[in-house]
């Protein structure tokens, strides 16, 4: 027996103005089986968290790249 799915989460690749997202909401509502669509408003703390995550990812990537270069030079 397979699991049952109650909800899906859609994440946009960039924040959008609420009035610009209305056509997308209406399109999702037209899909068979969709009961409701709600908006999660982007807040200041979300922006700060996204920036911190991006900075952490860049820092970790740079460290890994540096480690690879250092290994290549020592070979």
PDB file with one MODEL, atoms N, CA, C and O in Angstrom:
MODEL        1
ATOM      1  N   UNK A   1       0.844  -1.184   0.000  1.00  0.00           N
ATOM      2  CA  UNK A   1       0.000   0.000   0.000  1.00  0.00           C
ATOM      3  C   UNK A   1       0.890   1.248   0.000  1.00  0.00           C
ATOM      4  O   UNK A   1       1.882   1.302   0.727  1.00  0.00           O
ATOM      5  N   UNK A   2       0.543   2.229  -0.797  1.00  0.00           N
ATOM      6  CA  UNK A   2       1.343   3.454  -0.872  1.00  0.00           C
ATOM      7  C   UNK A   2       0.819   4.518   0.089  1.00  0.00           C
ATOM      8  O   UNK A   2      -0.331   4.477   0.525  1.00  0.00           O
ATOM      9  N   UNK A   3       1.690   5.462   0.404  1.00  0.00           N
ATOM     10  CA  UNK A   3       1.303   6.581   1.268  1.00  0.00           C
ATOM     11  C   UNK A   3       0.286   7.458   0.556  1.00  0.00           C
ATOM     12  O   UNK A   3       0.184   7.431  -0.671  1.00  0.00           O
ATOM     13  N   UNK A   4      -0.457   8.225   1.318  1.00  0.00           N
ATOM     14  CA  UNK A   4      -1.457   9.163   0.782  1.00  0.00           C
ATOM     15  C   UNK A   4      -0.910  10.579   0.920  1.00  0.00           C
ATOM     16  O   UNK A   4      -0.363  10.941   1.961  1.00  0.00           O
ATOM     17  N   UNK A   5      -1.060  11.372  -0.124  1.00  0.00           N
ATOM     18  CA  UNK A   5      -0.569  12.747  -0.120  1.00  0.00           C
ATOM     19  C   UNK A   5      -1.728  13.699   0.113  1.00  0.00           C
ATOM     20  O   UNK A   5      -2.749  13.620  -0.570  1.00  0.00           O
ATOM     21  N   UNK A   6      -1.573  14.596   1.077  1.00  0.00           N
ATOM     22  CA  UNK A   6      -2.617  15.558   1.404  1.00  0.00           C
ATOM     23  C   UNK A   6      -2.325  16.935   0.841  1.00  0.00           C
ATOM     24  O   UNK A   6      -3.249  17.674   0.500  1.00  0.00           O
ATOM     25  N   UNK A   7      -1.046  17.289   0.738  1.00  0.00           N
ATOM     26  CA  UNK A   7      -0.724  18.634   0.253  1.00  0.00           C
ATOM     27  C   UNK A   7       0.611  18.641  -0.476  1.00  0.00           C
ATOM     28  O   UNK A   7       1.452  17.762  -0.288  1.00  0.00           O
ATOM     29  N   UNK A   8       0.779  19.652  -1.305  1.00  0.00           N
ATOM     30  CA  UNK A   8       2.027  19.912  -2.012  1.00  0.00           C
ATOM     31  C   UNK A   8       2.442  21.345  -1.707  1.00  0.00           C
ATOM     32  O   UNK A   8       1.588  22.197  -1.463  1.00  0.00           O
ATOM     33  N   UNK A   9       3.733  21.617  -1.718  1.00  0.00           N
ATOM     34  CA  UNK A   9       4.241  22.968  -1.502  1.00  0.00           C
ATOM     35  C   UNK A   9       4.935  23.410  -2.791  1.00  0.00           C
ATOM     36  O   UNK A   9       5.787  22.699  -3.324  1.00  0.00           O
ATOM     37  N   UNK A  10       4.562  24.579  -3.278  1.00  0.00           N
ATOM     38  CA  UNK A  10       5.183  25.147  -4.469  1.00  0.00           C
ATOM     39  C   UNK A  10       6.025  26.328  -4.018  1.00  0.00           C
ATOM     40  O   UNK A  10       5.524  27.235  -3.352  1.00  0.00           O
ATOM     41  N   UNK A  11       7.300  26.322  -4.379  1.00  0.00           N
ATOM     42  CA  UNK A  11       8.192  27.412  -4.023  1.00  0.00           C
ATOM     43  C   UNK A  11       8.610  28.134  -5.294  1.00  0.00           C
ATOM     44  O   UNK A  11       9.058  27.504  -6.251  1.00  0.00           O
ATOM     45  N   UNK A  12       8.467  29.434  -5.305  1.00  0.00           N
ATOM     46  CA  UNK A  12       8.827  30.237  -6.464  1.00  0.00           C
ATOM     47  C   UNK A  12      10.330  30.485  -6.481  1.00  0.00           C
ATOM     48  O   UNK A  12      10.963  30.525  -5.426  1.00  0.00           O
ATOM     49  N   UNK A  13      10.903  30.650  -7.664  1.00  0.00           N
ATOM     50  CA  UNK A  13      12.341  30.871  -7.744  1.00  0.00           C
ATOM     51  C   UNK A  13      12.736  32.288  -7.351  1.00  0.00           C
ATOM     52  O   UNK A  13      13.893  32.531  -7.007  1.00  0.00           O
ATOM     53  N   UNK A  14      11.802  33.221  -7.397  1.00  0.00           N
ATOM     54  CA  UNK A  14      12.031  34.603  -6.946  1.00  0.00           C
ATOM     55  C   UNK A  14      10.758  35.107  -6.282  1.00  0.00           C
ATOM     56  O   UNK A  14       9.660  34.652  -6.599  1.00  0.00           O
ATOM     57  N   UNK A  15      10.915  36.056  -5.352  1.00  0.00           N
ATOM     58  CA  UNK A  15       9.714  36.639  -4.758  1.00  0.00           C
ATOM     59  C   UNK A  15       8.973  37.438  -5.826  1.00  0.00           C
ATOM     60  O   UNK A  15       9.585  38.030  -6.715  1.00  0.00           O
ATOM     61  N   UNK A  16       7.658  37.443  -5.724  1.00  0.00           N
ATOM     62  CA  UNK A  16       6.814  38.150  -6.693  1.00  0.00           C
ATOM     63  C   UNK A  16       5.836  39.028  -5.940  1.00  0.00           C
ATOM     64  O   UNK A  16       5.472  38.735  -4.801  1.00  0.00           O
ATOM     65  N   UNK A  17       5.412  40.113  -6.583  1.00  0.00           N
ATOM     66  CA  UNK A  17       4.375  40.950  -5.993  1.00  0.00           C
ATOM     67  C   UNK A  17       3.100  40.123  -5.892  1.00  0.00           C
ATOM     68  O   UNK A  17       2.809  39.314  -6.773  1.00  0.00           O
ATOM     69  N   UNK A  18       2.340  40.326  -4.819  1.00  0.00           N
ATOM     70  CA  UNK A  18       1.125  39.545  -4.584  1.00  0.00           C
ATOM     71  C   UNK A  18       0.137  39.681  -5.733  1.00  0.00           C
ATOM     72  O   UNK A  18      -0.478  38.692  -6.129  1.00  0.00           O
ATOM     73  N   UNK A  19      -0.030  40.886  -6.278  1.00  0.00           N
ATOM     74  CA  UNK A  19      -0.981  41.053  -7.376  1.00  0.00           C
ATOM     75  C   UNK A  19      -0.475  40.413  -8.674  1.00  0.00           C
ATOM     76  O   UNK A  19      -1.282  40.064  -9.535  1.00  0.00           O
ATOM     77  N   UNK A  20       0.829  40.255  -8.829  1.00  0.00           N
ATOM     78  CA  UNK A  20       1.380  39.597 -10.012  1.00  0.00           C
ATOM     79  C   UNK A  20       1.223  38.077  -9.965  1.00  0.00           C
ATOM     80  O   UNK A  20       1.273  37.413 -11.000  1.00  0.00           O
ATOM     81  N   UNK A  21       1.036  37.537  -8.778  1.00  0.00           N
ATOM     82  CA  UNK A  21       0.940  36.085  -8.624  1.00  0.00           C
ATOM     83  C   UNK A  21      -0.507  35.579  -8.786  1.00  0.00           C
ATOM     84  O   UNK A  21      -0.732  34.370  -8.840  1.00  0.00           O
ATOM     85  N   UNK A  22      -1.464  36.476  -8.862  1.00  0.00           N
ATOM     86  CA  UNK A  22      -2.869  36.073  -9.002  1.00  0.00           C
ATOM     87  C   UNK A  22      -3.120  35.135 -10.182  1.00  0.00           C
ATOM     88  O   UNK A  22      -3.815  34.135  -9.998  1.00  0.00           O
ATOM     89  N   UNK A  23      -2.596  35.398 -11.386  1.00  0.00           N
ATOM     90  CA  UNK A  23      -2.833  34.462 -12.493  1.00  0.00           C
ATOM     91  C   UNK A  23      -2.278  33.060 -12.210  1.00  0.00           C
ATOM     92  O   UNK A  23      -2.878  32.062 -12.609  1.00  0.00           O
ATOM     93  N   UNK A  24      -1.148  32.988 -11.533  1.00  0.00           N
ATOM     94  CA  UNK A  24      -0.569  31.698 -11.174  1.00  0.00           C
ATOM     95  C   UNK A  24      -1.471  30.958 -10.187  1.00  0.00           C
ATOM     96  O   UNK A  24      -1.683  29.751 -10.311  1.00  0.00           O
ATOM     97  N   UNK A  25      -1.997  31.688  -9.211  1.00  0.00           N
ATOM     98  CA  UNK A  25      -2.904  31.085  -8.233  1.00  0.00           C
ATOM     99  C   UNK A  25      -4.140  30.538  -8.927  1.00  0.00           C
ATOM    100  O   UNK A  25      -4.562  29.417  -8.643  1.00  0.00           O
ATOM    101  N   UNK A  26      -4.727  31.310  -9.833  1.00  0.00           N
ATOM    102  CA  UNK A  26      -5.923  30.865 -10.549  1.00  0.00           C
ATOM    103  C   UNK A  26      -5.621  29.640 -11.410  1.00  0.00           C
ATOM    104  O   UNK A  26      -6.453  28.739 -11.515  1.00  0.00           O
ATOM    105  N   UNK A  27      -4.449  29.599 -12.023  1.00  0.00           N
ATOM    106  CA  UNK A  27      -4.073  28.441 -12.835  1.00  0.00           C
ATOM    107  C   UNK A  27      -3.932  27.186 -11.976  1.00  0.00           C
ATOM    108  O   UNK A  27      -4.384  26.113 -12.374  1.00  0.00           O
ATOM    109  N   UNK A  28      -3.314  27.308 -10.809  1.00  0.00           N
ATOM    110  CA  UNK A  28      -3.157  26.162  -9.911  1.00  0.00           C
ATOM    111  C   UNK A  28      -4.523  25.693  -9.415  1.00  0.00           C
ATOM    112  O   UNK A  28      -4.758  24.491  -9.290  1.00  0.00           O
ATOM    113  N   UNK A  29      -5.423  26.634  -9.132  1.00  0.00           N
ATOM    114  CA  UNK A  29      -6.761  26.276  -8.660  1.00  0.00           C
ATOM    115  C   UNK A  29      -7.553  25.502  -9.711  1.00  0.00           C
ATOM    116  O   UNK A  29      -8.466  24.753  -9.363  1.00  0.00           O
ATOM    117  N   UNK A  30      -7.218  25.670 -10.992  1.00  0.00           N
ATOM    118  CA  UNK A  30      -7.925  24.971 -12.055  1.00  0.00           C
ATOM    119  C   UNK A  30      -7.479  23.519 -12.222  1.00  0.00           C
ATOM    120  O   UNK A  30      -8.133  22.747 -12.922  1.00  0.00           O
ATOM    121  N   UNK A  31      -6.377  23.148 -11.587  1.00  0.00           N
ATOM    122  CA  UNK A  31      -5.886  21.777 -11.682  1.00  0.00           C
ATOM    123  C   UNK A  31      -6.822  20.853 -10.900  1.00  0.00           C
ATOM    124  O   UNK A  31      -7.214  21.155  -9.773  1.00  0.00           O
ATOM    125  N   UNK A  32      -7.166  19.740 -11.509  1.00  0.00           N
ATOM    126  CA  UNK A  32      -8.065  18.774 -10.870  1.00  0.00           C
ATOM    127  C   UNK A  32      -7.467  18.295  -9.547  1.00  0.00           C
ATOM    128  O   UNK A  32      -6.292  17.933  -9.483  1.00  0.00           O
ATOM    129  N   UNK A  33      -8.269  18.296  -8.516  1.00  0.00           N
ATOM    130  CA  UNK A  33      -7.850  17.817  -7.208  1.00  0.00           C
ATOM    131  C   UNK A  33      -7.335  18.897  -6.273  1.00  0.00           C
ATOM    132  O   UNK A  33      -7.079  18.618  -5.102  1.00  0.00           O
ATOM    133  N   UNK A  34      -7.175  20.129  -6.758  1.00  0.00           N
ATOM    134  CA  UNK A  34      -6.701  21.218  -5.898  1.00  0.00           C
ATOM    135  C   UNK A  34      -7.886  21.780  -5.127  1.00  0.00           C
ATOM    136  O   UNK A  34      -8.875  22.211  -5.720  1.00  0.00           O
ATOM    137  N   UNK A  35      -7.782  21.773  -3.813  1.00  0.00           N
ATOM    138  CA  UNK A  35      -8.853  22.270  -2.957  1.00  0.00           C
ATOM    139  C   UNK A  35      -8.685  23.751  -2.659  1.00  0.00           C
ATOM    140  O   UNK A  35      -9.655  24.509  -2.700  1.00  0.00           O
ATOM    141  N   UNK A  36      -7.449  24.172  -2.356  1.00  0.00           N
ATOM    142  CA  UNK A  36      -7.212  25.580  -2.043  1.00  0.00           C
ATOM    143  C   UNK A  36      -5.760  25.936  -2.318  1.00  0.00           C
ATOM    144  O   UNK A  36      -4.882  25.073  -2.362  1.00  0.00           O
ATOM    145  N   UNK A  37      -5.534  27.226  -2.499  1.00  0.00           N
ATOM    146  CA  UNK A  37      -4.184  27.767  -2.700  1.00  0.00           C
ATOM    147  C   UNK A  37      -4.061  28.961  -1.777  1.00  0.00           C
ATOM    148  O   UNK A  37      -4.945  29.817  -1.744  1.00  0.00           O
ATOM    149  N   UNK A  38      -2.970  29.026  -1.024  1.00  0.00           N
ATOM    150  CA  UNK A  38      -2.770  30.167  -0.137  1.00  0.00           C
ATOM    151  C   UNK A  38      -1.417  30.801  -0.415  1.00  0.00           C
ATOM    152  O   UNK A  38      -0.516  30.157  -0.954  1.00  0.00           O
ATOM    153  N   UNK A  39      -1.285  32.047  -0.050  1.00  0.00           N
ATOM    154  CA  UNK A  39      -0.062  32.817  -0.279  1.00  0.00           C
ATOM    155  C   UNK A  39       0.736  32.876   1.021  1.00  0.00           C
ATOM    156  O   UNK A  39       0.175  33.070   2.099  1.00  0.00           O
ATOM    157  N   UNK A  40       2.035  32.708   0.904  1.00  0.00           N
ATOM    158  CA  UNK A  40       2.945  32.904   2.022  1.00  0.00           C
ATOM    159  C   UNK A  40       3.720  34.181   1.721  1.00  0.00           C
ATOM    160  O   UNK A  40       4.606  34.180   0.866  1.00  0.00           O
ATOM    161  N   UNK A  41       3.400  35.257   2.405  1.00  0.00           N
ATOM    162  CA  UNK A  41       3.998  36.561   2.139  1.00  0.00           C
ATOM    163  C   UNK A  41       5.451  36.569   2.603  1.00  0.00           C
ATOM    164  O   UNK A  41       5.763  36.131   3.711  1.00  0.00           O
ATOM    165  N   UNK A  42       6.331  37.071   1.748  1.00  0.00           N
ATOM    166  CA  UNK A  42       7.766  37.173   2.005  1.00  0.00           C
ATOM    167  C   UNK A  42       8.006  38.298   2.998  1.00  0.00           C
ATOM    168  O   UNK A  42       7.670  39.449   2.719  1.00  0.00           O
ATOM    169  N   UNK A  43       8.575  37.986   4.142  1.00  0.00           N
ATOM    170  CA  UNK A  43       8.805  38.997   5.177  1.00  0.00           C
ATOM    171  C   UNK A  43      10.285  39.381   5.234  1.00  0.00           C
ATOM    172  O   UNK A  43      11.124  38.771   4.571  1.00  0.00           O
ATOM    173  N   UNK A  44      10.579  40.374   6.017  1.00  0.00           N
ATOM    174  CA  UNK A  44      11.963  40.810   6.185  1.00  0.00           C
ATOM    175  C   UNK A  44      12.844  39.708   6.741  1.00  0.00           C
ATOM    176  O   UNK A  44      13.982  39.550   6.299  1.00  0.00           O
ATOM    177  N   UNK A  45      12.343  38.945   7.700  1.00  0.00           N
ATOM    178  CA  UNK A  45      13.152  37.865   8.267  1.00  0.00           C
ATOM    179  C   UNK A  45      13.395  36.762   7.233  1.00  0.00           C
ATOM    180  O   UNK A  45      14.443  36.118   7.255  1.00  0.00           O
ATOM    181  N   UNK A  46      12.438  36.541   6.331  1.00  0.00           N
ATOM    182  CA  UNK A  46      12.647  35.563   5.250  1.00  0.00           C
ATOM    183  C   UNK A  46      13.792  36.014   4.356  1.00  0.00           C
ATOM    184  O   UNK A  46      14.621  35.206   3.938  1.00  0.00           O
ATOM    185  N   UNK A  47      13.832  37.308   4.067  1.00  0.00           N
ATOM    186  CA  UNK A  47      14.895  37.856   3.218  1.00  0.00           C
ATOM    187  C   UNK A  47      16.253  37.684   3.893  1.00  0.00           C
ATOM    188  O   UNK A  47      17.234  37.317   3.246  1.00  0.00           O
ATOM    189  N   UNK A  48      16.302  37.950   5.183  1.00  0.00           N
ATOM    190  CA  UNK A  48      17.547  37.803   5.938  1.00  0.00           C
ATOM    191  C   UNK A  48      17.984  36.340   5.961  1.00  0.00           C
ATOM    192  O   UNK A  48      19.162  36.038   5.771  1.00  0.00           O
ATOM    193  N   UNK A  49      17.039  35.438   6.194  1.00  0.00           N
ATOM    194  CA  UNK A  49      17.359  34.007   6.222  1.00  0.00           C
ATOM    195  C   UNK A  49      17.845  33.523   4.857  1.00  0.00           C
ATOM    196  O   UNK A  49      18.799  32.748   4.782  1.00  0.00           O
ATOM    197  N   UNK A  50      17.204  33.967   3.787  1.00  0.00           N
ATOM    198  CA  UNK A  50      17.614  33.569   2.443  1.00  0.00           C
ATOM    199  C   UNK A  50      19.026  34.078   2.147  1.00  0.00           C
ATOM    200  O   UNK A  50      19.835  33.353   1.568  1.00  0.00           O
ATOM    201  N   UNK A  51      19.322  35.301   2.536  1.00  0.00           N
ATOM    202  CA  UNK A  51      20.652  35.872   2.323  1.00  0.00           C
ATOM    203  C   UNK A  51      21.699  35.097   3.119  1.00  0.00           C
ATOM    204  O   UNK A  51      22.771  34.786   2.599  1.00  0.00           O
ATOM    205  N   UNK A  52      21.393  34.783   4.380  1.00  0.00           N
ATOM    206  CA  UNK A  52      22.336  34.046   5.221  1.00  0.00           C
ATOM    207  C   UNK A  52      22.582  32.651   4.656  1.00  0.00           C
ATOM    208  O   UNK A  52      23.715  32.171   4.655  1.00  0.00           O
ATOM    209  N   UNK A  53      21.534  32.007   4.180  1.00  0.00           N
ATOM    210  CA  UNK A  53      21.686  30.672   3.586  1.00  0.00           C
ATOM    211  C   UNK A  53      22.563  30.742   2.347  1.00  0.00           C
ATOM    212  O   UNK A  53      23.448  29.907   2.156  1.00  0.00           O
ATOM    213  N   UNK A  54      22.318  31.735   1.509  1.00  0.00           N
ATOM    214  CA  UNK A  54      23.102  31.896   0.279  1.00  0.00           C
ATOM    215  C   UNK A  54      24.566  32.147   0.613  1.00  0.00           C
ATOM    216  O   UNK A  54      25.451  31.564  -0.014  1.00  0.00           O
ATOM    217  N   UNK A  55      24.831  33.005   1.592  1.00  0.00           N
ATOM    218  CA  UNK A  55      26.203  33.307   1.987  1.00  0.00           C
ATOM    219  C   UNK A  55      26.894  32.056   2.539  1.00  0.00           C
ATOM    220  O   UNK A  55      28.066  31.814   2.249  1.00  0.00           O
ATOM    221  N   UNK A  56      26.171  31.266   3.330  1.00  0.00           N
ATOM    222  CA  UNK A  56      26.745  30.036   3.897  1.00  0.00           C
ATOM    223  C   UNK A  56      27.070  29.061   2.778  1.00  0.00           C
ATOM    224  O   UNK A  56      28.128  28.430   2.790  1.00  0.00           O
ATOM    225  N   UNK A  57      26.164  28.933   1.807  1.00  0.00           N
ATOM    226  CA  UNK A  57      26.381  28.019   0.688  1.00  0.00           C
ATOM    227  C   UNK A  57      27.605  28.443  -0.113  1.00  0.00           C
ATOM    228  O   UNK A  57      28.427  27.603  -0.479  1.00  0.00           O
ATOM    229  N   UNK A  58      27.734  29.737  -0.389  1.00  0.00           N
ATOM    230  CA  UNK A  58      28.874  30.248  -1.146  1.00  0.00           C
ATOM    231  C   UNK A  58      30.167  29.991  -0.379  1.00  0.00           C
ATOM    232  O   UNK A  58      31.169  29.584  -0.966  1.00  0.00           O
ATOM    233  N   UNK A  59      30.145  30.226   0.919  1.00  0.00           N
ATOM    234  CA  UNK A  59      31.326  30.022   1.744  1.00  0.00           C
ATOM    235  C   UNK A  59      31.753  28.548   1.739  1.00  0.00           C
ATOM    236  O   UNK A  59      32.939  28.246   1.606  1.00  0.00           O
ATOM    237  N   UNK A  60      30.792  27.639   1.882  1.00  0.00           N
ATOM    238  CA  UNK A  60      31.099  26.204   1.872  1.00  0.00           C
ATOM    239  C   UNK A  60      31.620  25.772   0.501  1.00  0.00           C
ATOM    240  O   UNK A  60      32.554  24.976   0.411  1.00  0.00           O
ATOM    241  N   UNK A  61      31.016  26.296  -0.561  1.00  0.00           N
ATOM    242  CA  UNK A  61      31.465  25.974  -1.911  1.00  0.00           C
ATOM    243  C   UNK A  61      32.895  26.453  -2.136  1.00  0.00           C
ATOM    244  O   UNK A  61      33.712  25.723  -2.698  1.00  0.00           O
ATOM    245  N   UNK A  62      33.201  27.670  -1.702  1.00  0.00           N
ATOM    246  CA  UNK A  62      34.539  28.227  -1.860  1.00  0.00           C
ATOM    247  C   UNK A  62      35.561  27.387  -1.096  1.00  0.00           C
ATOM    248  O   UNK A  62      36.662  27.151  -1.594  1.00  0.00           O
ATOM    249  N   UNK A  63      35.210  26.938   0.099  1.00  0.00           N
ATOM    250  CA  UNK A  63      36.112  26.107   0.892  1.00  0.00           C
ATOM    251  C   UNK A  63      36.389  24.790   0.179  1.00  0.00           C
ATOM    252  O   UNK A  63      37.537  24.353   0.102  1.00  0.00           O
ATOM    253  N   UNK A  64      35.341  24.158  -0.342  1.00  0.00           N
ATOM    254  CA  UNK A  64      35.522  22.892  -1.057  1.00  0.00           C
ATOM    255  C   UNK A  64      36.376  23.086  -2.302  1.00  0.00           C
ATOM    256  O   UNK A  64      37.233  22.255  -2.601  1.00  0.00           O
ATOM    257  N   UNK A  65      36.151  24.166  -3.024  1.00  0.00           N
ATOM    258  CA  UNK A  65      36.935  24.457  -4.216  1.00  0.00           C
ATOM    259  C   UNK A  65      38.396  24.691  -3.846  1.00  0.00           C
ATOM    260  O   UNK A  65      39.295  24.202  -4.531  1.00  0.00           O
ATOM    261  N   UNK A  66      38.638  25.425  -2.781  1.00  0.00           N
ATOM    262  CA  UNK A  66      39.997  25.681  -2.311  1.00  0.00           C
ATOM    263  C   UNK A  66      40.683  24.367  -1.928  1.00  0.00           C
ATOM    264  O   UNK A  66      41.857  24.170  -2.240  1.00  0.00           O
ATOM    265  N   UNK A  67      39.960  23.471  -1.255  1.00  0.00           N
ATOM    266  CA  UNK A  67      40.522  22.171  -0.868  1.00  0.00           C
ATOM    267  C   UNK A  67      40.911  21.356  -2.096  1.00  0.00           C
ATOM    268  O   UNK A  67      41.953  20.700  -2.102  1.00  0.00           O
ATOM    269  N   UNK A  68      40.080  21.392  -3.136  1.00  0.00           N
ATOM    270  CA  UNK A  68      40.377  20.664  -4.373  1.00  0.00           C
ATOM    271  C   UNK A  68      41.630  21.225  -5.032  1.00  0.00           C
ATOM    272  O   UNK A  68      42.503  20.471  -5.462  1.00  0.00           O
ATOM    273  N   UNK A  69      41.715  22.553  -5.109  1.00  0.00           N
ATOM    274  CA  UNK A  69      42.884  23.188  -5.717  1.00  0.00           C
ATOM    275  C   UNK A  69      44.149  22.866  -4.933  1.00  0.00           C
ATOM    276  O   UNK A  69      45.190  22.572  -5.520  1.00  0.00           O
ATOM    277  N   UNK A  70      44.059  22.922  -3.622  1.00  0.00           N
ATOM    278  CA  UNK A  70      45.210  22.631  -2.776  1.00  0.00           C
ATOM    279  C   UNK A  70      45.679  21.177  -2.969  1.00  0.00           C
ATOM    280  O   UNK A  70      46.882  20.921  -3.019  1.00  0.00           O
ATOM    281  N   UNK A  71      44.744  20.235  -3.076  1.00  0.00           N
ATOM    282  CA  UNK A  71      45.103  18.833  -3.310  1.00  0.00           C
ATOM    283  C   UNK A  71      45.781  18.665  -4.668  1.00  0.00           C
ATOM    284  O   UNK A  71      46.746  17.912  -4.796  1.00  0.00           O
ATOM    285  N   UNK A  72      45.275  19.365  -5.674  1.00  0.00           N
ATOM    286  CA  UNK A  72      45.859  19.274  -7.012  1.00  0.00           C
ATOM    287  C   UNK A  72      47.290  19.825  -7.016  1.00  0.00           C
ATOM    288  O   UNK A  72      48.172  19.263  -7.667  1.00  0.00           O
ATOM    289  N   UNK A  73      47.513  20.904  -6.304  1.00  0.00           N
ATOM    290  CA  UNK A  73      48.848  21.517  -6.275  1.00  0.00           C
ATOM    291  C   UNK A  73      49.848  20.661  -5.516  1.00  0.00           C
ATOM    292  O   UNK A  73      51.039  20.664  -5.829  1.00  0.00           O
ATOM    293  N   UNK A  74      49.365  19.925  -4.516  1.00  0.00           N
ATOM    294  CA  UNK A  74      50.279  19.103  -3.724  1.00  0.00           C
ATOM    295  C   UNK A  74      50.580  17.766  -4.400  1.00  0.00           C
ATOM    296  O   UNK A  74      51.486  17.051  -3.971  1.00  0.00           O
ATOM    297  N   UNK A  75      49.842  17.424  -5.437  1.00  0.00           N
ATOM    298  CA  UNK A  75      50.073  16.149  -6.142  1.00  0.00           C
ATOM    299  C   UNK A  75      51.270  16.200  -7.061  1.00  0.00           C
ATOM    300  O   UNK A  75      51.587  15.208  -7.717  1.00  0.00           O
TER     301      UNK A  75
ENDMDL
END
